[in-house]
Amino acid sequence: GINAEYGEFQHLHGQTFTDWNKIRDEITKETDRIVGTNKGISPVAINLRIYSPNVLNLTLVDLPGITRIPVGDQPSDIETQIRNMIMTYISKPNAIILAVSAANTDISTSDALQMARAVDPDGERTIGVITKIDLMDKGTNAYDVLTNQVVPLKLGYIGVINR
């Protein structure tokens, strides 16, 4: 019906998923098919379209984090490949950048914010996402970062705790 929520993968023409756990499983399965199970990466996108009366019409691109030292089946130039892949997407002027950084690291040395600043110097289309707030050292907090006082962004920051 009109209120139905479901997903469709481009690589599975016409197959509809209504169970979000099965969508997650399919993403894992397709990732393993494309890049293998030993930490590989690929510029090939997994296209999932979500249909719902409760979500905005937008495209989300989940990019890999920066890897400095190759592991598993990763090539020796893994860092360069990932940086180039990220820049391809975030250089687009209509892209909103979610610059993800861990709260238990120094925000001023964030790779994500450094790359975002290269293509969005005024921070007009970058949102800072601060993870691992629950893992910060006792007696420290993310208040200054979350209140936009350290590395200011026009769209600000959001704190996330994954459990």
Solvent accessible surface area in square Angstrom, and as a share of the most:
residue,aa,sasa,rsa
1,G,102,0.98
2,I,163,0.82
3,N,116,0.59
4,A,42,0.32
5,E,66,0.30
6,Y,60,0.23
7,G,0,0.00
8,E,49,0.22
9,F,3,0.01
10,Q,110,0.49
11,H,61,0.27
12,L,51,0.25
13,H,161,0.72
14,G,74,0.71
15,Q,89,0.40
16,T,72,0.42
17,F,22,0.09
18,T,99,0.58
19,D,57,0.29
20,W,105,0.37
21,N,90,0.46
22,K,119,0.51
23,I,8,0.04
24,R,142,0.52
25,D,90,0.47
26,E,13,0.06
27,I,68,0.34
28,T,77,0.44
29,K,135,0.57
30,E,10,0.04
31,T,52,0.30
32,D,53,0.28
33,R,170,0.62
34,I,47,0.24
35,V,34,0.19
36,G,31,0.30
37,T,118,0.69
38,N,68,0.35
39,K,129,0.55
40,G,19,0.18
41,I,43,0.22
42,S,28,0.18
43,P,107,0.67
44,V,94,0.54
45,A,59,0.46
46,I,50,0.25
47,N,71,0.37
48,L,56,0.28
49,R,155,0.57
50,I,68,0.34
51,Y,74,0.28
52,S,23,0.15
53,P,71,0.45
54,N,113,0.58
55,V,82,0.47
56,L,144,0.72
57,N,161,0.83
58,L,101,0.50
59,T,119,0.69
60,L,145,0.72
61,V,72,0.42
62,D,144,0.74
63,L,44,0.22
64,P,43,0.27
65,G,56,0.54
66,I,44,0.23
67,T,33,0.19
68,R,136,0.50
69,I,133,0.67
70,P,53,0.33
71,V,75,0.43
72,G,50,0.48
73,D,96,0.50
74,Q,25,0.11
75,P,50,0.32
76,S,107,0.69
77,D,67,0.35
78,I,1,0.00
79,E,48,0.22
80,T,76,0.44
81,Q,71,0.32
82,I,1,0.01
83,R,54,0.20
84,N,90,0.46
85,M,25,0.11
86,I,21,0.11
87,M,57,0.26
88,T,84,0.49
89,Y,59,0.23
90,I,15,0.07
91,S,56,0.36
92,K,98,0.41
93,P,119,0.75
94,N,135,0.69
95,A,25,0.20
96,I,116,0.59
97,I,10,0.05
98,L,100,0.50
99,A,2,0.01
100,V,82,0.47
101,S,10,0.07
102,A,23,0.18
103,A,14,0.11
104,N,74,0.38
105,T,83,0.48
106,D,83,0.43
107,I,12,0.06
108,S,77,0.50
109,T,100,0.58
110,S,16,0.10
111,D,35,0.18
112,A,30,0.23
113,L,13,0.07
114,Q,104,0.46
115,M,8,0.04
116,A,2,0.02
117,R,125,0.45
118,A,67,0.52
119,V,35,0.20
120,D,10,0.05
121,P,95,0.60
122,D,91,0.47
123,G,5,0.05
124,E,103,0.46
125,R,36,0.13
126,T,1,0.01
127,I,46,0.23
128,G,0,0.00
129,V,17,0.10
130,I,2,0.01
131,T,19,0.11
132,K,95,0.40
133,I,45,0.23
134,D,65,0.33
135,L,105,0.52
136,M,38,0.17
137,D,108,0.56
138,K,203,0.86
139,G,83,0.80
140,T,75,0.43
141,N,108,0.55
142,A,7,0.06
143,Y,135,0.51
144,D,74,0.39
145,V,24,0.14
146,L,60,0.30
147,T,58,0.33
148,N,49,0.25
149,Q,110,0.49
150,V,67,0.38
151,V,20,0.11
152,P,82,0.52
153,L,11,0.05
154,K,136,0.58
155,L,89,0.44
156,G,13,0.13
157,Y,28,0.10
158,I,99,0.50
159,G,34,0.32
160,V,46,0.27
161,I,81,0.41
162,N,116,0.60
163,R,233,0.85
